[in-house]
């Protein structure tokens, strides 16, 4: 029998923190008098995984997000208190932190443009002041591991500055400093994974010889949960890392071994600058250039822990910290089992449109171009829905694949996510999931999927896929309605719409026809199985 990911990681991290966490009540839920903790960054990679771990540890959780409706599909949504607040707005974040004992600061503006340092600085100052005013007992921040006495990359320098700001806030603060985080869906892991899997031979920059102390996401979460119980007199930074110190070259070779790949041929060259390296990474992996560059720039430094003082406050687990090889196997098992709960793409692309879809085509916000198509499909609503929910990623977009690939490549060249971002799960969608260069903005189970474009376009764009039963919800035929909407930004937006409009018949028309055929094929297969089962009974 195949080993499932649940067999590999059967228990929440709190099970190795007995006596440090509140524990659950008799009903299996946090007790009403349990400490209330606030978590920011809950739509991101680490924050989305931290919330269920805190709940399992017995803490009451207040999840803070600018757009809390995007959290509706999360398994923990009904167990946490979800509130709307912008961490950079003093009044909003002060109200959101009111009554909480611990506040997790998991926000950073990675890859968000040239002013990300100023954004991070402002948000950290506002948050620290709000936490002090609200009487928060502790701030916990996950920052980056960095070498002392070196000129840091802008990304590492900003994360270091944020930690210093929070430590100076007057609230006892725990700053956890981690290097590469190993876990299914993390940007660092995905970058290493795709470089190793796609390139049996490669030329690499000199930084692949720098030493790195990676850490498994499970151990990061354990330190985060355990930090909530630190004594009020502890306010400092801690280096956190796994048991192995490796070069990036070693990491790629050991990944290849864990993934049953042949040993990679890796040739170092001195001419690849971080800028060129990030462009190379963005072309080979799903990680877009805007995110790849700060990751690459951080790897220019050797990042190895100088101390392990965290063990005095959060003791190592009985079986020890997770080593590199096991962390990779666990991550790969989650990928293969489609059990990746959050990904680096869980966070929206910086600069992408986030305005809600206008509910009326006569939107007062300005021009709204619409391309609407409807077709009757000889399939049940359920069969059509299954095809729609699996669109994108490995299955593609059911029309003129070359055109989609060219559009994706063009988007990556201007800093967008392109098509390589893929999907979190090959079959199931949740609100706020990334699907290639789209973001799931709305799902009405069985009837509507609304996707918002995160590609670089001069305006706001959406694609709606709708299932409309014509009679019984279990029987054919069904109407498949498809709408592309675009709100142009200035003259350039107008020009963009009319320049691509002639191709809509090929791209969107072909997509609709092929999705209809796929649904009809699935319906026939289901009918054949029924007939076969009836004949054999």
C-alpha positions as CSV (number, residue, x, y, z in Angstrom):
1,X,0.0,0.0,0.0
2,X,1.3,3.5,-0.9
3,X,2.3,5.7,2.0
4,X,0.1,8.8,2.1
5,X,1.3,12.2,3.3
6,X,-0.9,11.8,6.4
7,X,1.1,8.7,7.4
8,X,4.3,10.7,7.1
9,X,3.0,13.7,9.0
10,X,0.2,12.4,11.2
11,X,0.0,15.0,13.9
12,X,0.0,18.8,14.3
13,X,3.2,20.4,15.5
14,X,1.6,21.1,18.8
15,X,1.8,17.4,19.7
16,X,5.6,18.0,20.4
17,X,4.9,21.1,22.4
18,X,3.0,19.6,25.3
19,X,3.0,21.9,28.3
20,X,3.8,25.0,26.2
21,X,0.4,25.3,24.4
22,X,-3.1,25.6,25.8
23,X,-4.4,22.4,24.3
24,X,-7.9,21.7,23.1
25,X,-11.1,21.5,25.1
26,X,-13.2,18.4,25.6
27,X,-15.1,19.2,22.3
28,X,-11.8,19.2,20.3
29,X,-11.9,22.9,19.9
30,X,-10.0,25.8,21.6
31,X,-11.4,26.6,25.0
32,X,-13.4,29.9,25.3
33,X,-10.8,31.3,27.8
34,X,-7.8,30.3,25.6
35,X,-5.4,33.0,24.5
36,X,-6.5,34.9,21.4
37,X,-3.7,35.3,18.8
38,X,-3.8,37.5,15.7
39,X,-2.3,36.3,12.5
40,X,-1.5,38.6,9.5
41,X,-0.4,37.4,6.1
42,X,-3.0,34.6,6.2
43,X,-3.4,34.6,2.5
44,X,0.3,33.8,2.1
45,X,2.3,30.7,2.2
46,X,3.3,30.5,5.9
47,X,0.3,32.3,7.3
48,X,-2.1,30.0,5.6
49,X,-0.4,27.0,7.2
50,X,0.1,28.6,10.6
51,X,-3.6,29.3,11.4
52,X,-4.6,25.6,11.5
53,X,-1.5,24.7,13.6
54,X,-2.4,27.4,16.2
55,X,-6.0,26.2,16.3
56,X,-4.8,22.6,16.8
57,X,-2.6,23.9,19.6
58,X,-5.7,25.3,21.4
59,X,-5.3,29.0,20.6
60,X,-8.2,31.1,19.5
61,X,-7.2,32.7,16.3
62,X,-8.1,36.0,14.7
63,X,-7.1,35.9,11.0
64,X,-6.5,39.4,9.6
65,X,-6.8,40.1,5.9
66,X,-7.5,43.0,3.7
67,X,-9.9,40.9,1.7
68,X,-11.3,38.2,4.1
69,X,-13.7,36.9,1.5
70,X,-10.7,35.3,-0.2
71,X,-10.4,32.9,2.7
72,X,-13.8,31.4,2.4
73,X,-12.5,28.1,1.0
74,X,-9.9,27.4,3.7
75,X,-10.6,24.4,5.9
76,X,-10.1,26.5,9.0
77,X,-12.4,29.4,7.9
78,X,-15.2,28.5,10.2
79,X,-13.0,27.9,13.2
80,X,-11.1,31.2,13.2
81,X,-12.4,34.7,13.7
82,X,-11.8,36.4,10.3
83,X,-11.6,40.2,10.3
84,X,-10.9,42.8,7.6
85,X,-8.0,45.2,8.2
86,X,-5.1,46.7,6.3
87,X,-1.9,46.3,8.4
88,X,-0.7,49.7,7.1
89,X,-3.8,51.5,8.3
90,X,-3.3,52.6,12.0
91,X,-7.0,52.6,12.9
92,X,-7.9,49.4,11.2
93,X,-5.0,47.3,12.5
94,X,-5.4,48.8,16.0
95,X,-9.0,47.6,16.1
96,X,-8.1,44.2,14.7
97,X,-5.4,43.7,17.4
98,X,-7.7,44.7,20.3
99,X,-8.0,41.9,22.9
100,X,-5.3,39.7,21.4
101,X,-2.4,38.4,23.5
102,X,0.0,37.5,20.6
103,X,0.3,39.1,17.1
104,X,2.0,37.3,14.3
105,X,3.6,39.6,11.7
106,X,3.9,37.6,8.5
107,X,3.9,40.5,6.0
108,X,6.5,41.5,3.5
109,X,6.5,43.1,0.1
110,X,8.7,40.6,-1.7
111,X,9.0,41.5,-5.4
112,X,6.5,44.3,-5.2
113,X,8.6,46.9,-7.0
114,X,11.3,49.6,-6.3
115,X,9.6,51.0,-3.3
116,X,9.1,47.8,-1.3
117,X,11.5,48.9,1.4
118,X,9.5,52.0,2.2
119,X,6.3,50.0,2.2
120,X,7.7,47.4,4.6
121,X,9.1,50.1,6.8
122,X,5.9,52.0,7.0
123,X,3.8,48.9,7.7
124,X,6.1,47.6,10.4
125,X,6.1,51.0,12.2
126,X,2.3,51.2,12.1
127,X,1.9,47.6,13.3
128,X,4.3,48.0,16.2
129,X,2.5,51.1,17.4
130,X,-0.9,49.5,17.0
131,X,0.3,46.4,18.9
132,X,1.6,48.6,21.8
133,X,-1.6,50.7,21.9
134,X,-3.8,47.5,21.9
135,X,-1.8,46.0,24.8
136,X,-0.6,43.0,22.8
137,X,1.7,40.8,24.9
138,X,4.0,39.6,22.2
139,X,4.8,40.1,18.5
140,X,6.2,37.2,16.5
141,X,7.9,37.9,13.2
142,X,9.4,35.5,10.6
143,X,12.3,37.3,8.9
144,X,15.4,36.2,6.9
145,X,18.7,34.8,8.1
146,X,21.6,37.1,7.2
147,X,25.4,37.2,7.7
148,X,26.7,39.9,10.1
149,X,28.9,42.7,8.7
150,X,28.0,42.3,5.0
151,X,26.2,44.6,2.6
152,X,22.9,42.8,2.3
153,X,20.6,42.5,-0.7
154,X,17.7,44.9,-0.7
155,X,15.3,42.1,0.3
156,X,17.4,40.8,3.2
157,X,18.2,44.4,4.4
158,X,14.5,45.2,4.4
159,X,13.5,42.1,6.3
160,X,16.3,42.8,8.8
161,X,15.1,46.4,9.2
162,X,11.5,45.2,9.9
163,X,12.7,42.9,12.6
164,X,14.6,45.8,14.2
165,X,11.5,48.1,14.0
166,X,9.3,45.5,15.7
167,X,12.0,44.9,18.4
168,X,12.0,48.6,19.1
169,X,8.2,48.8,19.3
170,X,8.0,48.5,23.1
171,X,6.2,45.1,22.8
172,X,8.2,41.9,23.6
173,X,9.1,40.5,20.2
174,X,10.3,37.3,18.8
175,X,12.2,37.6,15.5
176,X,12.8,34.2,13.9
177,X,15.4,34.3,11.1
178,X,15.3,31.6,8.5
179,X,17.1,30.9,5.3
180,X,15.6,28.6,2.6
181,X,12.3,27.1,3.7
182,X,11.8,23.6,2.4
183,X,8.1,22.7,1.9
184,X,5.7,21.9,-0.8
185,X,4.7,25.1,-2.5
186,X,7.3,27.4,-1.0
187,X,9.0,29.8,-3.6
188,X,12.5,28.6,-2.6
189,X,11.6,25.0,-2.8
190,X,9.7,25.4,-6.2
191,X,12.7,27.3,-7.6
192,X,15.1,24.5,-6.6
193,X,12.7,21.8,-7.7
194,X,12.1,23.1,-11.2
195,X,15.8,24.0,-11.8
196,X,16.8,20.5,-10.9
197,X,14.0,18.6,-12.7
198,X,14.1,20.6,-15.9
199,X,17.8,20.9,-16.4
200,X,19.9,17.7,-16.4
201,X,22.9,19.9,-17.2
202,X,23.2,23.6,-16.4
203,X,25.6,26.5,-16.1
204,X,25.2,28.2,-12.7
205,X,26.5,31.4,-11.0
206,X,29.1,31.4,-8.3
207,X,26.5,31.6,-5.5
208,X,25.7,27.9,-5.8
209,X,28.9,27.3,-3.8
210,X,27.7,29.4,-0.9
211,X,26.7,27.5,2.3
212,X,23.0,27.5,3.3
213,X,21.2,26.1,6.3
214,X,17.7,25.3,5.1
215,X,14.8,24.5,7.4
216,X,11.7,22.4,6.8
217,X,8.4,24.3,6.9
218,X,7.1,21.9,9.6
219,X,10.0,23.1,11.9
220,X,9.3,26.7,11.0
221,X,5.7,26.3,12.0
222,X,6.7,24.6,15.3
223,X,8.9,27.5,16.2
224,X,6.2,30.0,15.3
225,X,3.6,28.2,17.5
226,X,6.1,27.7,20.4
227,X,7.1,31.3,20.3
228,X,3.6,32.4,21.5
229,X,4.4,31.0,25.0
230,X,7.8,32.8,25.5
231,X,8.3,34.7,28.7
232,X,7.5,38.4,28.6
233,X,11.2,39.2,29.5
234,X,12.4,37.6,26.2
235,X,12.6,40.1,23.3
236,X,15.2,39.2,20.7
237,X,16.0,37.6,17.4
238,X,16.8,33.9,16.9
239,X,18.5,32.0,14.1
240,X,16.5,29.0,13.0
241,X,17.8,26.3,10.7
242,X,17.6,22.6,10.1
243,X,20.4,20.1,10.9
244,X,22.2,20.3,7.5
245,X,24.5,22.9,6.1
246,X,24.8,22.6,2.3
247,X,25.7,24.5,-0.7
248,X,23.0,25.2,-3.3
249,X,24.8,22.8,-5.6
250,X,24.6,20.1,-2.9
251,X,20.9,20.9,-2.4
252,X,20.2,20.4,-6.1
253,X,22.1,17.1,-6.3
254,X,20.4,15.7,-3.1
255,X,17.0,16.8,-4.5
256,X,17.8,14.9,-7.7
257,X,18.6,11.8,-5.6
258,X,15.4,12.1,-3.5
259,X,13.3,12.6,-6.7
260,X,15.0,9.5,-8.4
261,X,16.6,11.7,-11.0
262,X,20.1,11.2,-12.5
263,X,22.9,13.2,-11.0
264,X,22.9,16.7,-12.5
265,X,25.8,18.2,-14.4
266,X,26.4,21.6,-12.8
267,X,29.1,23.9,-14.2
268,X,29.8,27.2,-12.4
269,X,30.5,30.3,-14.4
270,X,31.6,33.7,-13.0
271,X,29.6,36.0,-15.4
272,X,26.0,35.4,-14.2
273,X,25.0,38.4,-12.1
274,X,22.0,38.2,-9.8
275,X,19.9,40.1,-12.4
276,X,20.9,37.6,-15.2
277,X,20.4,34.7,-12.8
278,X,16.9,35.8,-11.8
279,X,16.0,36.2,-15.5
280,X,17.3,32.7,-16.1
281,X,15.3,31.3,-13.1
282,X,12.1,33.1,-14.3
283,X,12.4,31.4,-17.7
284,X,13.1,27.9,-16.4
285,X,10.8,27.8,-13.3
286,X,7.3,29.0,-12.5
287,X,8.7,31.7,-10.2
288,X,8.3,35.1,-12.0
289,X,11.2,37.5,-12.3
290,X,9.8,39.9,-9.7
291,X,10.0,37.2,-7.1
292,X,13.0,35.3,-8.4
293,X,15.3,38.3,-8.2
294,X,15.1,38.9,-4.4
295,X,15.4,35.2,-3.8
296,X,18.5,35.0,-6.0
297,X,20.0,38.1,-4.4
298,X,19.5,36.5,-1.0
299,X,21.5,33.4,-2.1
300,X,24.5,35.6,-2.9
301,X,25.1,35.5,0.9
302,X,26.2,32.6,3.0
303,X,23.3,32.1,5.4
304,X,24.2,29.8,8.3
305,X,23.0,30.0,11.9
306,X,25.4,31.6,14.4
307,X,23.4,30.2,17.4
308,X,20.7,27.8,18.4
309,X,19.4,29.7,21.4
310,X,15.8,29.2,20.3
311,X,16.1,25.7,21.9
312,X,16.1,27.3,25.3
313,X,12.6,28.5,24.8
314,X,11.2,26.0,22.2
315,X,13.0,22.7,22.7
316,X,13.9,20.6,19.7
317,X,11.3,17.9,19.0
318,X,12.0,14.4,20.4
319,X,13.1,13.0,17.0
320,X,15.2,16.1,16.2
321,X,14.7,18.7,13.5
322,X,13.9,17.5,10.0
323,X,16.9,17.0,7.7
324,X,17.1,18.1,4.1
325,X,16.5,14.7,2.5
326,X,13.4,14.0,4.6
327,X,12.1,17.5,4.1
328,X,12.3,17.0,0.3
329,X,10.6,13.6,0.4
330,X,7.8,15.0,2.5
331,X,7.4,18.0,0.1
332,X,7.4,15.7,-2.9
333,X,4.8,13.4,-1.3
334,X,2.5,16.4,-0.8
335,X,3.0,17.4,-4.4
336,X,2.3,13.9,-5.7
337,X,-0.7,13.5,-3.4
338,X,-2.1,16.9,-4.5
339,X,-2.1,17.8,-0.8
340,X,-0.3,21.2,-1.1
341,X,-2.4,23.4,1.2
342,X,-0.7,26.7,0.4
343,X,1.8,27.8,-2.3
344,X,4.1,30.8,-2.9
345,X,1.4,31.9,-5.4
346,X,-1.2,32.0,-2.6
347,X,-0.2,35.6,-2.1
348,X,-1.5,37.8,-4.9
349,X,1.0,39.2,-7.5
350,X,2.0,42.6,-6.4
351,X,0.5,45.3,-8.5
352,X,-2.2,43.0,-9.9
353,X,-5.7,44.4,-10.0
354,X,-7.8,43.6,-6.9
355,X,-10.9,45.7,-7.6
356,X,-14.2,43.7,-7.3
357,X,-16.0,42.7,-10.5
358,X,-18.7,45.3,-11.4
359,X,-22.0,43.6,-10.9
360,X,-23.7,45.5,-13.7
361,X,-22.4,45.9,-17.2
362,X,-23.5,49.6,-17.0
363,X,-20.9,50.0,-14.3
364,X,-20.5,53.6,-13.2
365,X,-16.7,53.1,-13.0
366,X,-16.3,53.6,-16.7
367,X,-16.2,51.5,-19.9
368,X,-16.6,47.8,-19.6
369,X,-16.0,45.7,-22.7
370,X,-17.7,42.3,-22.7
371,X,-17.3,39.3,-24.9
372,X,-20.1,36.9,-24.1
373,X,-20.7,33.4,-25.5
374,X,-23.3,30.7,-24.8
375,X,-23.6,27.2,-26.0
376,X,-25.8,24.2,-25.2
377,X,-23.9,21.2,-24.1
378,X,-25.2,17.6,-24.3
379,X,-23.9,16.9,-20.8
380,X,-25.2,17.1,-17.2
381,X,-24.4,20.2,-15.2
382,X,-22.1,18.1,-12.9
383,X,-20.1,16.8,-15.9
384,X,-19.6,20.3,-17.2
385,X,-18.7,21.6,-13.8
386,X,-16.0,19.0,-13.3
387,X,-14.3,20.1,-16.6
388,X,-14.5,23.8,-15.7
389,X,-13.1,23.3,-12.2
390,X,-10.0,21.5,-13.7
391,X,-9.2,24.2,-16.3
392,X,-5.7,25.6,-16.5
393,X,-2.5,24.1,-15.1
394,X,-1.5,20.9,-16.8
395,X,-4.8,20.6,-18.6
396,X,-4.4,23.9,-20.2
397,X,-7.1,26.2,-21.6
398,X,-8.7,24.0,-24.3
399,X,-7.9,26.2,-27.2
400,X,-4.9,27.3,-29.4
401,X,-2.2,26.2,-27.0
402,X,0.5,28.2,-28.9
403,X,-1.4,31.5,-28.4
404,X,-1.7,30.9,-24.7
405,X,2.0,29.9,-24.4
406,X,3.0,33.0,-26.3
407,X,0.8,35.2,-24.1
408,X,2.3,33.6,-21.0
409,X,5.8,34.1,-22.2
410,X,5.1,37.7,-23.0
411,X,3.7,38.2,-19.5
412,X,6.7,36.8,-17.9
413,X,9.1,39.0,-19.9
414,X,7.3,42.1,-18.4
415,X,7.3,40.7,-14.9
416,X,4.0,38.9,-14.7
417,X,3.3,35.4,-13.5
418,X,2.8,33.8,-16.9
419,X,1.3,30.4,-17.3
420,X,3.9,28.4,-15.3
421,X,2.4,29.3,-12.0
422,X,-0.1,26.4,-12.6
423,X,-2.6,25.4,-9.9
424,X,-2.5,24.4,-6.3
425,X,-4.7,21.4,-6.9
426,X,-5.4,19.7,-10.3
427,X,-9.1,19.1,-9.7
428,X,-10.4,21.4,-7.0
429,X,-10.5,25.2,-6.9
430,X,-10.9,27.5,-3.9
431,X,-11.5,31.3,-3.8
432,X,-8.1,33.1,-4.1
433,X,-6.4,30.1,-5.7
434,X,-3.9,31.1,-8.4
435,X,-4.5,29.4,-11.8
436,X,-1.7,30.3,-14.2
437,X,-2.0,34.1,-14.7
438,X,-5.5,34.2,-13.2
439,X,-6.8,34.4,-9.6
440,X,-10.0,32.8,-8.5
441,X,-12.2,35.7,-7.4
442,X,-15.5,33.9,-6.9
443,X,-16.9,30.4,-6.8
444,X,-20.5,29.4,-6.6
445,X,-20.3,25.6,-6.3
446,X,-21.6,23.9,-9.4
447,X,-22.6,27.1,-11.2
448,X,-19.9,29.9,-11.4
449,X,-16.1,30.4,-11.6
450,X,-14.9,33.9,-11.9
451,X,-11.2,34.5,-12.6
452,X,-9.4,37.8,-12.3
453,X,-6.4,38.4,-14.5
454,X,-3.1,39.0,-12.8
455,X,-1.2,39.2,-16.1
456,X,0.2,42.6,-17.0
457,X,-2.6,44.3,-18.9
458,X,-3.5,48.0,-19.2
459,X,-6.8,47.6,-17.2
460,X,-8.8,45.1,-15.2
461,X,-9.8,41.8,-16.7
462,X,-12.0,38.9,-15.7
463,X,-13.2,35.6,-17.2
464,X,-16.4,34.1,-16.1
465,X,-17.3,30.4,-16.6
466,X,-21.0,29.6,-15.8
467,X,-23.1,26.4,-15.7
468,X,-26.8,26.9,-16.3
469,X,-29.1,23.8,-16.1
470,X,-32.0,23.7,-18.5
471,X,-34.0,21.3,-16.6
472,X,-33.1,18.6,-14.0
473,X,-29.7,19.4,-12.3
474,X,-28.6,15.8,-13.0
475,X,-29.5,15.6,-16.7
476,X,-28.5,17.0,-20.0
477,X,-28.6,19.4,-21.8
478,X,-26.8,22.3,-20.0
479,X,-26.0,25.8,-21.1
480,X,-22.3,26.8,-20.8
481,X,-22.0,30.6,-20.6
482,X,-18.6,32.3,-20.9
483,X,-17.9,36.0,-20.4
484,X,-14.6,37.9,-20.8
485,X,-14.8,41.4,-19.3
486,X,-12.3,44.2,-19.5
487,X,-12.2,47.6,-17.9
488,X,-9.5,49.6,-19.9
489,X,-7.1,52.0,-18.3
490,X,-6.7,55.0,-20.5
491,X,-6.1,55.0,-24.2
492,X,-3.6,52.2,-24.0
493,X,-6.3,50.0,-22.5
494,X,-8.7,50.8,-25.3
495,X,-6.0,50.0,-27.9
496,X,-5.2,46.7,-26.1
497,X,-8.8,45.5,-26.2
498,X,-9.4,46.3,-29.8
499,X,-6.0,44.8,-30.8
500,X,-6.8,41.4,-29.2
501,X,-10.5,41.4,-30.0
502,X,-10.1,39.8,-33.4
503,X,-8.5,36.8,-31.8
504,X,-11.3,36.2,-29.3
505,X,-13.2,34.0,-31.7
506,X,-10.2,31.7,-32.0
507,X,-9.2,31.7,-28.4
508,X,-12.4,32.0,-26.4
509,X,-14.6,30.5,-29.1
510,X,-12.3,27.5,-29.4
511,X,-12.1,27.2,-25.6
512,X,-15.8,27.1,-25.3
513,X,-16.2,24.5,-28.0
514,X,-13.5,22.2,-26.6
515,X,-14.7,22.5,-23.1
516,X,-18.2,21.5,-24.3
517,X,-16.7,18.5,-26.1
518,X,-14.8,17.5,-23.1
519,X,-17.9,17.6,-20.9
520,X,-19.9,15.6,-23.5
521,X,-17.1,13.0,-23.6
522,X,-17.1,12.7,-19.9
523,X,-20.9,12.4,-19.9
524,X,-20.8,9.6,-22.4
525,X,-18.1,7.8,-20.4
526,X,-20.2,8.0,-17.3
527,X,-23.3,6.7,-19.2
528,X,-21.2,3.8,-20.6
529,X,-20.1,2.9,-17.1
530,X,-23.7,2.9,-15.8
531,X,-24.8,0.7,-18.7
532,X,-21.9,-1.7,-18.1
533,X,-22.6,-1.8,-14.4
534,X,-26.3,-2.5,-15.0
535,X,-25.5,-5.3,-17.5
536,X,-23.2,-7.0,-15.0
537,X,-25.6,-6.9,-12.1
